[in-house]
Amino acid sequence: MTDIAVIGGGIAGLTAAIYAVRAGKQVTVIEKDCLGGQIIYSPMVENYPGIPRMSGEIFAEHLQEQAEELGASIEYGEVVEIEKEEDHFVIRYEEEIRSKAVILALGAAHRKLGLEGEEDLTGCGVSYCAVCDGAFYEGMDVAIVGGGNTALQDALFLSNTCSSVTVIHRRNEFRGDDRLVKQLEKRHNVHYLMSHLVSGLNQTDGEFSGITVRNLQTGKEEQLPVKGLFVAVGQSPQTKAFAALAQTDKAGYLVAGENCESSTPGIFIAGDCRTKEIRQLTTAAADGAVAALAACSYIG
Ligand code: NAP
């Protein structure tokens, strides 16, 4: 039996592991995909206190090393069920472990546009990760949809190698930081379609051949023959499998206050999957620390 099982090895989960092992607890982190979570796709992290600039991937690597060196055990697998049994929890993935407390640090996944053909064209014209797929579009015209920091950062990243980048945003002002908007304005190969939506993914002979955009002010549609569309319209939580274990809100986020305690004693919620206003690296790390210390005092 381990003391604390941390489900999810993103920033919140790995920070929780660091705090809990340093408090003398046995910790197992279970990650279904890549350690580090969404931040590994960020080309540059510039807003983590004490670290002026670092790629998201390197940041995640450091965190993993730190957690493992301190004694956290990391396993890979997709947790499909967590069951309460007397004074502990049974966590089922490809294996099964028992744990006195559980920290759910499940993060969130890329939100989709919900357009026809989106799934089939993913990886063949439609991408959710500029850092991963940008190189395939070198010298080509691409579009990116979204107005948050991810879209702005990705547009900057793509404008380094693509012939042109068209940023499509549904409102007339960006949600992301002004600093990024100002950097983008200096790029001559970046164009904007504000107050526009992507209304269709075009295909010719079953292959991606561009997008249709709709002007939300005039209702007029036009086709853009771009070679790739990058979707950066935010994220949604992956909490469905755990909805019976802890209360969720309408959007699916697990309900917990700043103390990270869920509606079930012994289950703690950390990071982007928790109901909260601000989802940032710093707030994910803060949640990890709070959830770990709360779990330690629950165990006693
Ligand atoms: P976000 O801030 O939630 O922005 C999502 C954007 O997509 C918004 O502009 C939204 O429009 C738009 N959108 C949502 N659904 C849409 C739809 N169906 N069709 C068209 N547009 C749609 O998401 P994010 O940019 O991924 O950022 C997530 C969090 O990570 C934020 O807190 C962000 O600051 C943070 N982040 C930080 C860094 C960093 O360097 N530190 C980098 C990336 C992200 P509206 O504006 O109209 O709602």
Boltz pocket constraint, residues with backbone or C-beta under 6 A from the ligand:
constraints:
  - pocket:
      binder: B
      contacts: [[A, 42], [A, 44], [A, 45], [A, 46], [A, 47], [A, 111], [A, 112], [A, 113], [A, 145], [A, 146], [A, 147], [A, 148], [A, 149], [A, 150], [A, 151], [A, 153], [A, 168], [A, 170], [A, 171], [A, 173], [A, 174], [A, 175], [A, 176], [A, 196], [A, 232], [A, 233], [A, 234], [A, 235], [A, 278], [A, 279], [A, 280]]
      max_distance: 6.0
